Amino acid sequence: MAAVGQQGIEGLEHVFPLGSRIDEAGRLEIGGCDAIELAERFGTPAYVYAEDDIRARARAYMESFRAHTEHFEVVYASKAFPCTAAYRLLAAEGLACDVASGGELYLALRGGFPPERIYMHGNNKSDDEIRMAVEAGVGHIVIDSFDELDRLERMAPGQGVLLRVTPGITPSTHAYIATGQVDSKFGFGLDDVPRAIDRIHNLDLRGLHAHLGSQIFDLAPYEKLAEVLTAIGDYPLLNLGGGLGIAYTADDRPPGIEDYAETLVRGTPDGVTVLCEPGRSLVGNAGVTLYRVGTIKEIPGVRTYVAVDGGMSDNLRPMLYGARYEAQIADRFGGDSLSTIAGKHCESSDMLVRDAKLAAPAIGDVLVTPATGAYGHAMANNYNGVPRPPVVFCADGDARLVLRRETYEDLTDRDV
Ligand SMILES: Cc1ncc(COP(=O)(O)O)c(C=O)c1O
């Protein structure tokens, strides 16, 4: 997608939200809002999103599919950013959404998603979650196991379902986010699929689903996936999952949404409705995290630790999968002070970015890590009793708080 109006962040324009720029005073703007002022107004850490970025990517998805077919559905994989404001925005753009738990279903409904546009996932759905989905009238439940199939037959006669298939395709991504290989906790292996289909009597089997994994840069496995699923049988829906990669660092060059959509449509037989489930490629680059630098520890000849006021409680991905991010000082982009951005948690692994190049970082600086819009807020936790950060949406120079910061009182709210 073209980077519009991005000045002063050359080389990182594909990592920051669309419309981000460095203003005349050298300060970062997100959605027309000054990042330093946002840090002062909302405190740090804070998740800051450019609303227009999410909207532009949603439209790019819808238009890219529409250019090739009328038979498609773009399903927001809401685990990436399960926040009612995001559900509301994406529902208004005409997307469907998937949820992977009762909690996400609750949020999606509260965010205004029509139940018939919701797909319910989960490799271990509880009876309560199934009941909740059926009572809410969700359009489709994605069956993940024989046990669940039998329970759905009893509990949800007539329910629209898809069957989740593990297609035996391993994309090149981190092992923890690859899900298409045979050795997976998700779905039915190809050998089990015919037996599963035969066992469906009371349910309305509308199609097949598979998700290869995440942060995928090579589109060829999706062509293979469409082939494998199509060979299983003729169904009205074919859901080829999510996983399109995004740019977390300057060197990342993922395929465009247009190419991805074209690949999926090409692999889908005429008349069949093609579905995809993007998560990070809708919301990942739309969000940044603002931190405040608190201490700096220089170990001569070894390393300089720049410690910020968040860490593994607001961004678990570096610790979970060695995910890499960029970091910059919000009013001094560039620079070459080699720095390791450390969090404030009691774990040596609590490192947000190793070997970032910063412009002479100092205590009190606002530090920004881009591309934290997906699986940041979603995986946030209270380790060390740290309250979770707020979510701020910015557009046209206006910032609105859509989720407040947790308080210390929230930490004791569940005590009995
Ligand atoms: C079933 C399913 N669909 C879609 C996604 C979204 O993946 P991504 O955020 O990489 O697009 C996931 C991610 O875990 C998933 O498990």
The ligand as an SDF file (V2000), in Angstrom:
LIG
                    3D

 16 16  0  0  0  0  0  0  0  0999 V2000
   -7.2180  -19.7720   13.0170 C   0  0  0  0  0  0  0  0  0  0  0  0
   -6.4760  -18.4980   12.8690 C   0  0  0  0  0  0  0  0  0  0  0  0
   -6.8530  -17.6310   11.8990 N   0  0  0  0  0  0  0  0  0  0  0  0
   -6.2150  -16.4600   11.7190 C   0  0  0  0  0  0  0  0  0  0  0  0
   -5.1470  -16.0950   12.5270 C   0  0  0  0  0  0  0  0  0  0  0  0
   -4.5170  -14.7590   12.2940 C   0  0  0  0  0  0  0  0  0  0  0  0
   -3.1790  -14.8090   11.9970 O   0  0  0  0  0  0  0  0  0  0  0  0
   -2.4260  -13.4660   11.5900 P   0  0  0  0  0  0  0  0  0  0  0  0
   -2.5890  -12.5040   12.7010 O   0  0  0  0  0  0  0  0  0  0  0  0
   -1.0190  -13.8740   11.4400 O   0  0  0  0  0  0  0  0  0  0  0  0
   -3.0490  -12.9900   10.3160 O   0  0  0  0  0  0  0  0  0  0  0  0
   -4.7190  -16.9650   13.5330 C   0  0  0  0  0  0  0  0  0  0  0  0
   -3.5730  -16.6000   14.3910 C   0  0  0  0  0  0  0  0  0  0  0  0
   -3.1760  -17.2460   15.3100 O   0  0  0  0  0  0  0  0  0  0  0  0
   -5.4000  -18.1920   13.7150 C   0  0  0  0  0  0  0  0  0  0  0  0
   -5.0460  -19.0460   14.6740 O   0  0  0  0  0  0  0  0  0  0  0  0
  1  2  1  0
  2  3  1  0
  2 15  2  0
  3  4  2  0
  4  5  1  0
  5  6  1  0
  5 12  2  0
  6  7  1  0
  7  8  1  0
  8  9  2  0
  8 10  1  0
  8 11  1  0
 12 13  1  0
 12 15  1  0
 13 14  2  0
 15 16  1  0
M  END
$$$$
